[in-house]
Amino acid sequence: FFFSRQRCFLSSRPLLTVFCVQGADAARDAGDGSNVLIFQRQARCPNSHPLQREAARSAAVECGKCEQRVRKGAVTHSCSVCEYHVCAACFEAEGGPLLGVNALFLRWFQSTHNLGDRTTSQVCEDIILRETDSGRSFLDVQLQQQDGDEGSPFVGPATVFVSHAWACRTADVIAVLLDFDARDEDVEHFFWVDLFNNNQHTASAKPFEWFCTVFQESIAALGTVLQVMTPWDDPVPVKRAWCLWETFCAVKLREERGVRLVVRLPPRQELLSMVVFLA
């Protein structure tokens, strides 16, 4: 993003110079008065052809950036015309778009996996790690799957960053996301969820400088932080340093960049808390 110092003569809001959206028919703003627009630059090969996300067809594929061989089946961003490829690591380093999953994906994941009362940590161990390999995240795997029943893709440019504690039930997290999406029928939300987006085989600690720069810029680019607060009578996120850091970043960026922070309970817990409060 390039933030202009010029302002709109009607609203006095800062003007933005932005890139075009990749893989989207139209741009969406972050909502609720935010000045942050969810635009991503179009990634192209040296001959200006757009790059498409796909799985490497053979072990002979070489990244045009780092010149390293890419394992067969690993995610690449490629130009079929020029046979030009960029590995996932280089593409991310170049500032490629953050991706997210939509409500169709969440319903599919819930219906095809027996989540029960398992926490996100348990789901990662029992499902995510078993259904992926060391070179891909769960989201990477789903990019190769068919579209949803209603014709919409499972994956698109992320619009909401999801903050949640891994000690909470995954079913509760999904319930909050589906409820959030249902309340805003005019917009299809794509959720950035670490469980699905990150390669859980190679997750590693980041230096503090990363959290002060790249992480905060990612939140600012999405424009909305959705914090899952559960259980209602003893919320785990308020006891987790990482969740508190995400909240701090959201509040800080709300003032600086217009980021929206939304805190939600699972629908059933929200109703229960109201009953207890009124009693």
Accessible surface in RSA format (square Angstrom, percent):
REM  Atomic radii and reference values for relative SASA: ProtOr
REM  Chains: A
REM  Algorithm: Lee & Richards
REM  Probe-radius: 1.40
REM  Slices: 20
REM RES _ NUM      All-atoms   Total-Side   Main-Chain    Non-polar    All polar
REM                ABS   REL    ABS   REL    ABS   REL    ABS   REL    ABS   REL
RES PHE A   1    76.07  38.1  25.60  15.9  50.47 131.3  26.69  16.2  49.38 141.3
RES PHE A   2   125.99  63.0 122.83  76.1   3.16   8.2 125.84  76.3   0.15   0.4
RES PHE A   3    87.53  43.8  57.78  35.8  29.75  77.4  58.02  35.2  29.51  84.5
RES SER A   4    34.00  28.7  18.60  24.8  15.40  35.5  20.59  43.8  13.40  18.8
RES ARG A   5   238.41 100.1 207.63 105.8  30.78  73.3  86.65 118.4 151.76  92.0
RES GLN A   6   126.26  70.6 119.86  87.6   6.40  15.2  40.57  86.4  85.69  65.0
RES ARG A   7   146.74  61.6 122.98  62.7  23.76  56.6  39.04  53.4 107.70  65.3
RES CYS A   8    35.16  26.6  29.63  33.0   5.54  13.0   9.60  24.3  25.56  27.6
RES PHE A   9   182.58  91.3 146.51  90.7  36.07  93.9 156.90  95.1  25.68  73.5
RES LEU A  10   146.69  81.7 112.90  80.8  33.79  84.9 114.79  80.6  31.90  85.8
RES SER A  11    63.09  53.3  35.64  47.6  27.45  63.2  39.73  84.6  23.37  32.7
RES SER A  12    69.07  58.4  65.22  87.0   3.85   8.9  30.31  64.5  38.76  54.3
RES ARG A  13   110.95  46.6 110.39  56.3   0.56   1.3  27.23  37.2  83.71  50.7
RES PRO A  14    44.06  32.1  35.76  32.6   8.29  30.1  35.76  29.5   8.29  51.5
RES LEU A  15    75.54  42.1  73.80  52.8   1.74   4.4  75.54  53.1   0.00   0.0
RES LEU A  16    38.84  21.6   8.64   6.2  30.19  75.9   8.90   6.3  29.93  80.6
RES THR A  17    83.90  59.7  79.85  80.9   4.05   9.7  58.33  78.4  25.57  38.7
RES VAL A  18    50.95  33.5  24.09  21.8  26.86  64.7  26.24  22.8  24.72  67.0
RES PHE A  19    97.50  48.8  89.51  55.4   7.99  20.8  95.29  57.8   2.21   6.3
RES CYS A  20    72.05  54.5  59.19  66.0  12.86  30.2  44.64 113.1  27.41  29.6
RES VAL A  21    26.81  17.6  12.47  11.3  14.34  34.5  12.47  10.8  14.34  38.9
RES GLN A  22    31.54  17.6  29.49  21.6   2.05   4.9   9.99  21.3  21.55  16.3
RES GLY A  23    74.59  92.0   0.00   N/A  74.59  92.0  41.99 115.2  32.60  73.0
RES ALA A  24    41.38  38.0  15.12  23.3  26.27  59.7  21.84  30.8  19.54  51.8
RES ASP A  25   160.57 112.5 119.12 118.6  41.45  98.0  40.76  95.9 119.80 119.5
RES ALA A  26    74.43  68.4  55.97  86.4  18.46  42.0  65.03  91.6   9.40  24.9
RES ALA A  27    49.28  45.3  19.24  29.7  30.04  68.3  20.22  28.5  29.05  77.0
RES ARG A  28    78.58  33.0  71.34  36.4   7.24  17.2  27.64  37.8  50.94  30.9
RES ASP A  29    90.42  63.3  70.00  69.7  20.42  48.3   9.99  23.5  80.43  80.2
RES ALA A  30     5.97   5.5   0.00   0.0   5.97  13.6   3.37   4.7   2.60   6.9
RES GLY A  31    23.77  29.3   0.00   N/A  23.77  29.3  23.44  64.3   0.33   0.7
RES ASP A  32   118.69  83.1  72.05  71.7  46.64 110.3  30.42  71.6  88.26  88.0
RES GLY A  33    47.78  58.9   0.00   N/A  47.78  58.9  23.14  63.5  24.65  55.2
RES SER A  34    11.56   9.8   0.00   0.0  11.56  26.6   1.22   2.6  10.34  14.5
RES ASN A  35    45.06  31.1  36.83  35.6   8.24  19.8  13.14  31.6  31.92  30.9
RES VAL A  36     1.00   0.7   0.91   0.8   0.09   0.2   1.00   0.9   0.00   0.0
RES LEU A  37    54.19  30.2  54.19  38.8   0.00   0.0  54.19  38.1   0.00   0.0
RES ILE A  38    10.31   5.9   7.02   5.2   3.29   7.9   7.20   5.2   3.11   8.4
RES PHE A  39    40.13  20.1  33.01  20.4   7.12  18.5  33.01  20.0   7.12  20.4
RES GLN A  40    20.21  11.3  18.15  13.3   2.06   4.9   2.60   5.5  17.61  13.4
RES ARG A  41    66.25  27.8  63.12  32.2   3.13   7.5  32.14  43.9  34.11  20.7
RES GLN A  42    47.23  26.4  32.08  23.4  15.15  36.1   6.11  13.0  41.12  31.2
RES ALA A  43     4.18   3.8   3.92   6.0   0.26   0.6   4.18   5.9   0.00   0.0
RES ARG A  44   122.04  51.2  96.65  49.3  25.39  60.4  29.47  40.3  92.57  56.1
RES CYS A  45     6.14   4.6   0.00   0.0   6.14  14.4   0.34   0.9   5.80   6.3
RES PRO A  46   102.36  74.6  61.55  56.1  40.81 148.3  74.86  61.8  27.50 170.9
RES ASN A  47    96.89  66.8  77.21  74.6  19.68  47.4  16.90  40.7  80.00  77.3
RES SER A  48    72.03  60.9  65.35  87.2   6.68  15.4  28.85  61.4  43.18  60.5
RES HIS A  49    60.06  32.8  59.95  41.7   0.11   0.3  35.73  36.8  24.33  28.3
RES PRO A  50    56.93  41.5  51.60  47.0   5.33  19.4  51.60  42.6   5.33  33.1
RES LEU A  51     8.11   4.5   5.05   3.6   3.06   7.7   5.05   3.5   3.06   8.2
RES GLN A  52   109.20  61.1 108.24  79.1   0.95   2.3  44.82  95.4  64.37  48.8
RES ARG A  53    80.80  33.9  50.25  25.6  30.55  72.7  24.88  34.0  55.92  33.9
RES GLU A  54    45.87  26.3  35.24  26.7  10.64  25.3  27.82  53.8  18.05  14.7
RES ALA A  55    25.89  23.8  17.20  26.5   8.69  19.8  17.20  24.2   8.69  23.0
RES ALA A  56     5.24   4.8   0.00   0.0   5.24  11.9   1.86   2.6   3.39   9.0
RES ARG A  57   158.85  66.7 138.95  70.8  19.91  47.4  73.50 100.4  85.35  51.7
RES SER A  58    46.23  39.1  45.88  61.2   0.36   0.8  35.17  74.9  11.07  15.5
RES ALA A  59    63.64  58.5  56.71  87.5   6.94  15.8  57.01  80.3   6.63  17.6
RES ALA A  60    70.12  64.5  53.09  81.9  17.03  38.7  54.28  76.4  15.84  42.0
RES VAL A  61    15.86  10.4  12.26  11.1   3.60   8.7  15.69  13.6   0.16   0.4
RES GLU A  62    84.56  48.5  75.25  56.9   9.31  22.2  16.47  31.9  68.08  55.6
RES CYS A  63     0.24   0.2   0.15   0.2   0.09   0.2   0.15   0.4   0.09   0.1
RES GLY A  64    39.67  48.9   0.00   N/A  39.67  48.9  16.49  45.3  23.17  51.9
RES LYS A  65   102.15  49.8  71.88  44.1  30.27  72.1  32.99  29.7  69.16  73.7
RES CYS A  66    52.29  39.6  30.81  34.4  21.49  50.5  34.11  86.4  18.18  19.6
RES GLU A  67   124.70  71.6 110.42  83.5  14.28  34.0  23.77  46.0 100.93  82.4
RES GLN A  68   116.09  64.9 114.72  83.8   1.38   3.3  34.87  74.2  81.22  61.6
RES ARG A  69   163.46  68.6 137.53  70.1  25.94  61.8  48.50  66.3 114.97  69.7
RES VAL A  70    12.18   8.0   8.29   7.5   3.89   9.4  11.69  10.2   0.49   1.3
RES ARG A  71   114.06  47.9 101.09  51.5  12.98  30.9  82.87 113.3  31.20  18.9
RES LYS A  72   129.52  63.2 121.86  74.8   7.66  18.2  65.04  58.5  64.48  68.7
RES GLY A  73    21.44  26.4   0.00   N/A  21.44  26.4  21.44  58.8   0.00   0.0
RES ALA A  74    12.99  11.9  12.99  20.0   0.00   0.0  12.99  18.3   0.00   0.0
RES VAL A  75     6.68   4.4   3.67   3.3   3.01   7.3   3.67   3.2   3.01   8.2
RES THR A  76     0.37   0.3   0.37   0.4   0.00   0.0   0.00   0.0   0.37   0.6
RES HIS A  77     7.27   4.0   7.27   5.1   0.00   0.0   3.78   3.9   3.50   4.1
RES SER A  78     3.43   2.9   1.59   2.1   1.85   4.3   1.59   3.4   1.85   2.6
RES CYS A  79     2.85   2.2   1.28   1.4   1.57   3.7   1.56   3.9   1.30   1.4
RES SER A  80    85.36  72.1  63.43  84.7  21.93  50.5  38.39  81.7  46.98  65.8
RES VAL A  81   113.17  74.5  81.57  73.8  31.60  76.2  88.69  77.1  24.48  66.4
RES CYS A  82    44.59  33.7  14.55  16.2  30.04  70.6  18.35  46.5  26.23  28.3
RES GLU A  83   116.75  67.0  99.81  75.5  16.95  40.4  53.08 102.7  63.68  52.0
RES TYR A  84    38.30  17.9  34.90  19.9   3.40   8.8  31.72  23.8   6.58   8.1
RES HIS A  85    19.86  10.9  18.65  13.0   1.21   3.1  12.45  12.8   7.41   8.6
RES VAL A  86     3.71   2.4   3.71   3.4   0.00   0.0   3.71   3.2   0.00   0.0
RES CYS A  87    19.77  15.0  19.77  22.0   0.00   0.0  12.26  31.0   7.51   8.1
RES ALA A  88    44.79  41.2  39.51  61.0   5.28  12.0  40.35  56.8   4.44  11.8
RES ALA A  89    74.06  68.1  59.14  91.3  14.91  33.9  67.11  94.5   6.95  18.4
RES CYS A  90    22.21  16.8  19.03  21.2   3.17   7.5   4.88  12.4  17.32  18.7
RES PHE A  91    15.78   7.9  15.57   9.6   0.21   0.5  15.78   9.6   0.00   0.0
RES GLU A  92   131.18  75.3 117.92  89.2  13.26  31.6  42.72  82.6  88.46  72.2
RES ALA A  93    90.51  83.2  47.45  73.2  43.06  97.9  60.11  84.7  30.40  80.5
RES GLU A  94    88.74  50.9  70.61  53.4  18.14  43.2  12.85  24.8  75.90  62.0
RES GLY A  95    43.70  53.9   0.00   N/A  43.70  53.9  31.98  87.8  11.72  26.2
RES GLY A  96    16.49  20.3   0.00   N/A  16.49  20.3   1.76   4.8  14.73  33.0
RES PRO A  97    19.58  14.3   7.59   6.9  12.00  43.6   7.69   6.3  11.89  73.9
RES LEU A  98    49.33  27.5  46.98  33.6   2.35   5.9  48.98  34.4   0.35   1.0
RES LEU A  99    30.24  16.8  27.12  19.4   3.11   7.8  27.12  19.0   3.11   8.4
RES GLY A 100     0.00   0.0   0.00   N/A   0.00   0.0   0.00   0.0   0.00   0.0
RES VAL A 101     0.00   0.0   0.00   0.0   0.00   0.0   0.00   0.0   0.00   0.0
RES ASN A 102     0.69   0.5   0.69   0.7   0.00   0.0   0.54   1.3   0.15   0.1
RES ALA A 103     8.55   7.9   8.01  12.4   0.54   1.2   8.01  11.3   0.54   1.4
RES LEU A 104    28.34  15.8  25.02  17.9   3.33   8.4  25.04  17.6   3.30   8.9
RES PHE A 105     0.00   0.0   0.00   0.0   0.00   0.0   0.00   0.0   0.00   0.0
RES LEU A 106     0.40   0.2   0.40   0.3   0.00   0.0   0.40   0.3   0.00   0.0
RES ARG A 107   118.81  49.9 113.97  58.1   4.83  11.5  54.31  74.2  64.49  39.1
RES TRP A 108    75.59  30.3  70.04  33.9   5.55  13.0  57.36  30.6  18.22  29.6
RES PHE A 109     0.00   0.0   0.00   0.0   0.00   0.0   0.00   0.0   0.00   0.0
RES GLN A 110    67.04  37.5  57.07  41.7   9.97  23.7  21.10  44.9  45.94  34.8
RES SER A 111    93.18  78.7  50.70  67.7  42.48  97.9  51.44 109.5  41.74  58.5
RES THR A 112    76.56  54.4  42.63  43.2  33.93  80.9  50.67  68.1  25.89  39.1
RES HIS A 113    23.89  13.1  14.79  10.3   9.09  23.3  16.60  17.1   7.29   8.5
RES ASN A 114   126.82  87.5 110.82 107.1  16.00  38.5  38.22  92.0  88.60  85.6
RES LEU A 115     7.60   4.2   4.22   3.0   3.37   8.5   4.22   3.0   3.37   9.1
RES GLY A 116    44.84  55.3   0.00   N/A  44.84  55.3  37.11 101.8   7.73  17.3
RES ASP A 117   108.75  76.2  93.03  92.6  15.72  37.2  31.34  73.8  77.40  77.2
RES ARG A 118    64.54  27.1  62.99  32.1   1.55   3.7  30.18  41.2  34.36  20.8
RES THR A 119    30.57  21.7  30.57  31.0   0.00   0.0  26.81  36.0   3.76   5.7
RES THR A 120     1.26   0.9   1.26   1.3   0.00   0.0   0.28   0.4   0.98   1.5
RES SER A 121    54.12  45.7  47.39  63.2   6.72  15.5  32.03  68.2  22.09  30.9
RES GLN A 122    86.99  48.6  84.35  61.6   2.63   6.3  25.29  53.8  61.70  46.8
RES VAL A 123     0.00   0.0   0.00   0.0   0.00   0.0   0.00   0.0   0.00   0.0
RES CYS A 124    11.15   8.4  11.15  12.4   0.00   0.0   1.16   2.9   9.99  10.8
RES GLU A 125   107.85  61.9 104.81  79.3   3.04   7.2  37.66  72.8  70.20  57.3
RES ASP A 126    44.69  31.3  37.05  36.9   7.63  18.1   6.51  15.3  38.18  38.1
RES ILE A 127    10.65   6.1   9.46   7.0   1.19   2.9  10.65   7.7   0.00   0.0
RES ILE A 128     1.26   0.7   1.26   0.9   0.00   0.0   1.26   0.9   0.00   0.0
RES LEU A 129    49.47  27.5  41.22  29.5   8.24  20.7  41.44  29.1   8.03  21.6
RES ARG A 130   187.42  78.7 150.52  76.7  36.90  87.9  53.75  73.5 133.67  81.0
RES GLU A 131    83.15  47.7  61.28  46.4  21.88  52.1  36.18  70.0  46.97  38.3
RES THR A 132    17.82  12.7   1.23   1.3  16.58  39.5   5.51   7.4  12.31  18.6
RES ASP A 133    52.99  37.1  47.37  47.1   5.62  13.3  37.60  88.5  15.39  15.3
RES SER A 134    72.74  61.5  64.76  86.4   7.98  18.4  34.90  74.3  37.84  53.0
RES GLY A 135    32.80  40.5   0.00   N/A  32.80  40.5  15.84  43.5  16.96  38.0
RES ARG A 136    41.74  17.5  40.66  20.7   1.08   2.6   0.70   1.0  41.04  24.9
RES SER A 137     5.19   4.4   3.58   4.8   1.61   3.7   3.67   7.8   1.52   2.1
RES PHE A 138     0.40   0.2   0.33   0.2   0.08   0.2   0.33   0.2   0.08   0.2
RES LEU A 139     5.23   2.9   5.23   3.7   0.00   0.0   5.23   3.7   0.00   0.0
RES ASP A 140    15.71  11.0  15.27  15.2   0.44   1.0   0.00   0.0  15.71  15.7
RES VAL A 141    21.67  14.3  21.41  19.4   0.27   0.6  21.43  18.6   0.25   0.7
RES GLN A 142    10.73   6.0   6.51   4.8   4.22  10.0   0.00   0.0  10.73   8.1
RES LEU A 143    61.00  34.0  31.26  22.4  29.74  74.8  34.01  23.9  26.99  72.6
RES GLN A 144    87.93  49.2  50.89  37.2  37.04  88.2  31.34  66.7  56.59  42.9
RES GLN A 145    95.20  53.2  75.75  55.4  19.45  46.3  13.40  28.5  81.80  62.0
RES GLN A 146   161.27  90.2 146.50 107.1  14.77  35.2  57.12 121.6 104.15  79.0
RES ASP A 147    89.74  62.9  68.99  68.7  20.75  49.1  14.30  33.6  75.44  75.2
RES GLY A 148     9.92  12.2   0.00   N/A   9.92  12.2   2.85   7.8   7.08  15.8
RES ASP A 149   153.91 107.8 113.55 113.0  40.35  95.4  37.36  87.9 116.55 116.2
RES GLU A 150   140.39  80.6 105.09  79.5  35.30  84.0  42.96  83.1  97.42  79.5
RES GLY A 151    52.51  64.8   0.00   N/A  52.51  64.8  32.20  88.4  20.31  45.5
RES SER A 152    35.38  29.9  32.61  43.5   2.77   6.4   4.77  10.2  30.61  42.9
RES PRO A 153    65.74  47.9  65.60  59.8   0.14   0.5  65.74  54.3   0.00   0.0
RES PHE A 154    21.72  10.9  18.57  11.5   3.15   8.2  18.57  11.3   3.15   9.0
RES VAL A 155    16.80  11.1   4.63   4.2  12.17  29.3   4.63   4.0  12.17  33.0
RES GLY A 156     7.32   9.0   0.00   N/A   7.32   9.0   7.32  20.1   0.00   0.0
RES PRO A 157    19.17  14.0  19.17  17.5   0.00   0.0  19.17  15.8   0.00   0.0
RES ALA A 158     0.00   0.0   0.00   0.0   0.00   0.0   0.00   0.0   0.00   0.0
RES THR A 159     7.92   5.6   6.16   6.2   1.76   4.2   6.16   8.3   1.76   2.7
RES VAL A 160     1.23   0.8   1.23   1.1   0.00   0.0   1.23   1.1   0.00   0.0
RES PHE A 161    11.56   5.8  11.56   7.2   0.00   0.0  11.56   7.0   0.00   0.0
RES VAL A 162     3.20   2.1   0.00   0.0   3.20   7.7   0.00   0.0   3.20   8.7
RES SER A 163     0.42   0.4   0.16   0.2   0.26   0.6   0.40   0.8   0.03   0.0
RES HIS A 164     9.55   5.2   3.51   2.4   6.05  15.5   3.55   3.7   6.00   7.0
RES ALA A 165     3.43   3.2   0.08   0.1   3.35   7.6   3.14   4.4   0.28   0.7
RES TRP A 166    71.86  28.8  66.58  32.2   5.28  12.4  64.31  34.3   7.55  12.3
RES ALA A 167    49.29  45.3  27.81  42.9  21.48  48.9  32.59  45.9  16.70  44.2
RES CYS A 168     7.28   5.5   1.54   1.7   5.74  13.5   6.78  17.2   0.50   0.5
RES ARG A 169    82.96  34.8  81.41  41.5   1.56   3.7  40.34  55.1  42.62  25.8
RES THR A 170     4.29   3.0   4.29   4.3   0.00   0.0   4.29   5.8   0.00   0.0
RES ALA A 171    18.08  16.6  15.74  24.3   2.34   5.3  15.92  22.4   2.16   5.7
RES ASP A 172    16.61  11.6  16.61  16.5   0.00   0.0   0.00   0.0  16.61  16.6
RES VAL A 173     5.51   3.6   5.51   5.0   0.00   0.0   5.51   4.8   0.00   0.0
RES ILE A 174     2.79   1.6   2.79   2.1   0.00   0.0   2.79   2.0   0.00   0.0
RES ALA A 175    31.60  29.1  25.69  39.6   5.91  13.5  30.15  42.5   1.45   3.9
RES VAL A 176     0.88   0.6   0.19   0.2   0.70   1.7   0.55   0.5   0.33   0.9
RES LEU A 177     1.23   0.7   1.23   0.9   0.00   0.0   1.23   0.9   0.00   0.0
RES LEU A 178    33.22  18.5  31.00  22.2   2.23   5.6  31.29  22.0   1.93   5.2
RES ASP A 179    29.00  20.3  23.45  23.3   5.54  13.1   6.95  16.3  22.05  22.0
RES PHE A 180     8.31   4.2   6.97   4.3   1.33   3.5   6.97   4.2   1.33   3.8
RES ASP A 181    23.03  16.1  21.17  21.1   1.86   4.4   0.25   0.6  22.78  22.7
RES ALA A 182    57.49  52.9  42.51  65.6  14.98  34.1  50.41  71.0   7.08  18.8
RES ARG A 183   128.07  53.8  88.64  45.2  39.43  93.9  50.12  68.5  77.95  47.2
RES ASP A 184    50.74  35.5  48.09  47.9   2.65   6.3  16.17  38.1  34.57  34.5
RES GLU A 185   158.50  91.0 120.57  91.2  37.94  90.3  44.55  86.2 113.96  93.0
RES ASP A 186   142.54  99.8 105.60 105.1  36.94  87.3  33.02  77.7 109.51 109.2
RES VAL A 187    50.44  33.2  43.16  39.1   7.27  17.5  46.75  40.6   3.69  10.0
RES GLU A 188    66.42  38.1  56.83  43.0   9.59  22.8  33.82  65.4  32.60  26.6
RES HIS A 189     8.39   4.6   8.38   5.8   0.01   0.0   7.19   7.4   1.20   1.4
RES PHE A 190     9.57   4.8   9.57   5.9   0.00   0.0   9.57   5.8   0.00   0.0
RES PHE A 191     0.00   0.0   0.00   0.0   0.00   0.0   0.00   0.0   0.00   0.0
RES TRP A 192    40.21  16.1  40.21  19.5   0.00   0.0  35.07  18.7   5.14   8.3
RES VAL A 193     4.27   2.8   4.27   3.9   0.00   0.0   4.27   3.7   0.00   0.0
RES ASP A 194    25.79  18.1  25.76  25.6   0.03   0.1   7.96  18.7  17.83  17.8
RES LEU A 195     3.00   1.7   3.00   2.1   0.00   0.0   3.00   2.1   0.00   0.0
RES PHE A 196     3.48   1.7   3.48   2.2   0.00   0.0   3.48   2.1   0.00   0.0
RES ASN A 197    27.09  18.7   9.36   9.0  17.73  42.7   3.08   7.4  24.01  23.2
RES ASN A 198    61.70  42.6  58.30  56.3   3.40   8.2  11.69  28.1  50.02  48.3
RES ASN A 199    34.17  23.6  26.43  25.5   7.75  18.7  17.16  41.3  17.02  16.4
RES GLN A 200    31.21  17.5  12.70   9.3  18.51  44.1   0.89   1.9  30.32  23.0
RES HIS A 201    70.91  38.8  34.95  24.3  35.96  92.0  23.08  23.8  47.83  55.7
RES THR A 202    84.22  59.9  62.89  63.8  21.32  50.8  58.13  78.1  26.08  39.4
RES ALA A 203    75.04  69.0  37.59  58.0  37.45  85.2  47.05  66.3  27.99  74.1
RES SER A 204    83.14  70.3  57.10  76.2  26.04  60.0  45.44  96.8  37.70  52.8
RES ALA A 205   104.51  96.1  66.58 102.8  37.92  86.3  77.44 109.1  27.07  71.7
RES LYS A 206    95.29  46.5  79.63  48.9  15.66  37.3  34.54  31.1  60.75  64.7
RES PRO A 207    85.28  62.2  72.17  65.8  13.10  47.6  84.59  69.8   0.69   4.3
RES PHE A 208   133.21  66.6 124.39  77.0   8.82  23.0 126.00  76.4   7.21  20.6
RES GLU A 209   117.82  67.6 116.27  88.0   1.54   3.7  65.03 125.8  52.79  43.1
RES TRP A 210    70.56  28.3  66.26  32.1   4.30  10.1  59.76  31.9  10.80  17.5
RES PHE A 211    40.63  20.3  40.63  25.2   0.00   0.0  40.63  24.6   0.00   0.0
RES CYS A 212    51.25  38.8  34.71  38.7  16.53  38.9  19.32  49.0  31.92  34.4
RES THR A 213    75.32  53.6  71.54  72.5   3.77   9.0  68.07  91.4   7.25  11.0
RES VAL A 214    75.51  49.7  71.78  65.0   3.72   9.0  75.46  65.6   0.04   0.1
RES PHE A 215    10.89   5.4  10.34   6.4   0.55   1.4  10.89   6.6   0.00   0.0
RES GLN A 216    15.33   8.6  15.19  11.1   0.13   0.3   5.48  11.7   9.85   7.5
RES GLU A 217    89.09  51.1  86.26  65.3   2.84   6.8  43.39  83.9  45.71  37.3
RES SER A 218    29.22  24.7  25.31  33.8   3.91   9.0  14.92  31.8  14.30  20.0
RES ILE A 219     0.23   0.1   0.17   0.1   0.06   0.1   0.21   0.1   0.02   0.1
RES ALA A 220     0.08   0.1   0.05   0.1   0.03   0.1   0.08   0.1   0.00   0.0
RES ALA A 221    13.75  12.6  13.61  21.0   0.14   0.3  13.64  19.2   0.11   0.3
RES LEU A 222     0.73   0.4   0.70   0.5   0.04   0.1   0.70   0.5   0.04   0.1
RES GLY A 223     0.00   0.0   0.00   N/A   0.00   0.0   0.00   0.0   0.00   0.0
RES THR A 224     2.70   1.9   2.69   2.7   0.01   0.0   0.01   0.0   2.68   4.1
RES VAL A 225     0.52   0.3   0.52   0.5   0.00   0.0   0.52   0.5   0.00   0.0
RES LEU A 226     0.00   0.0   0.00   0.0   0.00   0.0   0.00   0.0   0.00   0.0
RES GLN A 227     5.92   3.3   5.92   4.3   0.00   0.0   0.00   0.0   5.92   4.5
RES VAL A 228     0.82   0.5   0.43   0.4   0.39   0.9   0.43   0.4   0.39   1.1
RES MET A 229    29.15  15.1  29.15  19.3   0.00   0.0  28.65  24.4   0.50   0.7
RES THR A 230     2.35   1.7   2.35   2.4   0.00   0.0   0.74   1.0   1.61   2.4
RES PRO A 231    51.10  37.2  51.10  46.6   0.00   0.0  51.10  42.2   0.00   0.0
RES TRP A 232    75.88  30.5  56.24  27.2  19.65  46.1  49.91  26.6  25.97  42.1
RES ASP A 233    99.23  69.5  65.66  65.4  33.58  79.4  21.52  50.6  77.72  77.5
RES ASP A 234    69.65  48.8  67.17  66.9   2.48   5.9  20.61  48.5  49.03  48.9
RES PRO A 235    32.28  23.5  32.28  29.4   0.00   0.0  32.28  26.7   0.00   0.0
RES VAL A 236    24.20  15.9  24.20  21.9   0.00   0.0  24.20  21.0   0.00   0.0
RES PRO A 237     1.87   1.4   0.90   0.8   0.97   3.5   1.24   1.0   0.63   3.9
RES VAL A 238    74.89  49.3  59.69  54.0  15.20  36.6  59.99  52.1  14.90  40.4
RES LYS A 239   118.63  57.9  87.49  53.7  31.14  74.1  67.79  61.0  50.84  54.2
RES ARG A 240    98.70  41.4  97.94  49.9   0.76   1.8  34.93  47.7  63.77  38.6
RES ALA A 241    84.65  77.8  68.90 106.3  15.75  35.8  71.53 100.7  13.12  34.8
RES TRP A 242   100.49  40.3  94.96  46.0   5.53  13.0  89.01  47.5  11.48  18.6
RES CYS A 243     2.43   1.8   2.37   2.6   0.06   0.1   0.28   0.7   2.15   2.3
RES LEU A 244    90.50  50.4  85.58  61.2   4.92  12.4  85.98  60.4   4.52  12.2
RES TRP A 245    55.00  22.1  51.40  24.9   3.60   8.4  54.31  29.0   0.69   1.1
RES GLU A 246     5.89   3.4   5.89   4.5   0.00   0.0   0.07   0.1   5.82   4.8
RES THR A 247    34.76  24.7  34.50  35.0   0.26   0.6  32.91  44.2   1.85   2.8
RES PHE A 248   106.12  53.1 100.10  62.0   6.02  15.7 105.77  64.1   0.35   1.0
RES CYS A 249     0.00   0.0   0.00   0.0   0.00   0.0   0.00   0.0   0.00   0.0
RES ALA A 250     0.00   0.0   0.00   0.0   0.00   0.0   0.00   0.0   0.00   0.0
RES VAL A 251    56.82  37.4  56.82  51.4   0.00   0.0  56.82  49.4   0.00   0.0
RES LYS A 252    75.40  36.8  66.63  40.9   8.77  20.9  55.06  49.6  20.34  21.7
RES LEU A 253     5.41   3.0   5.41   3.9   0.00   0.0   5.41   3.8   0.00   0.0
RES ARG A 254   113.36  47.6 103.76  52.9   9.60  22.9  35.40  48.4  77.95  47.2
RES GLU A 255   136.86  78.6 103.75  78.5  33.12  78.8  44.22  85.5  92.64  75.6
RES GLU A 256   105.25  60.4  70.39  53.3  34.86  83.0  38.79  75.0  66.46  54.3
RES ARG A 257    44.10  18.5  37.40  19.1   6.70  16.0  22.71  31.0  21.39  13.0
RES GLY A 258    24.07  29.7   0.00   N/A  24.07  29.7  16.32  44.8   7.74  17.3
RES VAL A 259     0.92   0.6   0.00   0.0   0.92   2.2   0.00   0.0   0.92   2.5
RES ARG A 260    50.90  21.4  46.62  23.8   4.28  10.2  19.63  26.8  31.26  18.9
RES LEU A 261    38.55  21.5  15.08  10.8  23.47  59.0  15.08  10.6  23.47  63.2
RES VAL A 262    20.26  13.3  17.11  15.5   3.15   7.6  20.26  17.6   0.00   0.0
RES VAL A 263    76.47  50.3  51.13  46.3  25.34  61.1  51.13  44.4  25.34  68.7
RES ARG A 264    49.67  20.9  46.69  23.8   2.98   7.1  10.99  15.0  38.68  23.4
RES LEU A 265    39.95  22.2  36.49  26.1   3.46   8.7  36.49  25.6   3.46   9.3
RES PRO A 266     4.20   3.1   4.20   3.8   0.00   0.0   4.20   3.5   0.00   0.0
RES PRO A 267    52.45  38.2  44.87  40.9   7.58  27.5  46.83  38.7   5.62  34.9
RES ARG A 268   214.42  90.0 206.31 105.2   8.11  19.3  79.48 108.6 134.93  81.8
RES GLN A 269    29.65  16.6  29.00  21.2   0.65   1.5  17.24  36.7  12.41   9.4
RES GLU A 270    54.24  31.1  54.24  41.0   0.00   0.0  18.48  35.7  35.76  29.2
RES LEU A 271   114.68  63.9 113.10  80.9   1.58   4.0 114.34  80.3   0.34   0.9
RES LEU A 272    87.57  48.8  84.81  60.7   2.76   6.9  87.36  61.3   0.21   0.6
RES SER A 273    22.23  18.8  19.06  25.4   3.17   7.3  13.14  28.0   9.09  12.7
RES MET A 274   103.34  53.5 100.05  66.2   3.29   7.8  86.49  73.5  16.84  22.3
RES VAL A 275    85.45  56.2  82.28  74.5   3.16   7.6  84.17  73.1   1.27   3.5
RES VAL A 276    75.56  49.7  64.67  58.5  10.90  26.3  66.62  57.9   8.94  24.3
RES PHE A 277   174.68  87.4 148.26  91.8  26.42  68.8 155.89  94.5  18.79  53.8
RES LEU A 278   142.48  79.3 109.20  78.1  33.28  83.6 112.06  78.7  30.42  81.9
RES ALA A 279   116.35 107.0  45.58  70.3  70.77 161.0  71.88 101.2  44.47 117.8
END  Absolute sums over single chains surface
CHAIN  1 A    14978.2      11895.8       3082.4       8231.5       6746.7
END  Absolute sums over all chains
TOTAL         14978.2      11895.8       3082.4       8231.5       6746.7
